[in-house]
Amino acid sequence: MTVPVPIPRKPQATYGWSADGKSAAEISSDIRQTRYRLDADVQALRAKFAPRRLLPLAPIAAGLAAVAFLIRRIRRRR
């Protein structure tokens, strides 16, 4: 005897909004909240992918390495 297994239903999406039965003020508030949420998400992503602060030090380190290489080369010739 097989026991019937219930198939789970797809959950309703909770992201976004619906205008069903809402007043203009409620829709406006929903839109404003969505804008704030999206702005916060964009700011978080920008902070996550912001250039590292050590990146400007790379040219300085390369310059120091080049100077050290030249000094060693000059010393070897003498």
GIRABEL-V350140 format. One record per run of one state. SS is the DSSP state (2 for helix, 1 for strand, 0 for the rest). FROM is the first residue (numbers start at 1). LEN is the number of residues. If there is no record, write none. Layout:
ss: <SS	SS>
from: <FROM	FROM>
len: <LEN	LEN>
This chain:
ss: <0	2	0	2	0>
from: <1	24	49	57	78>
len: <23	25	8	21	1>
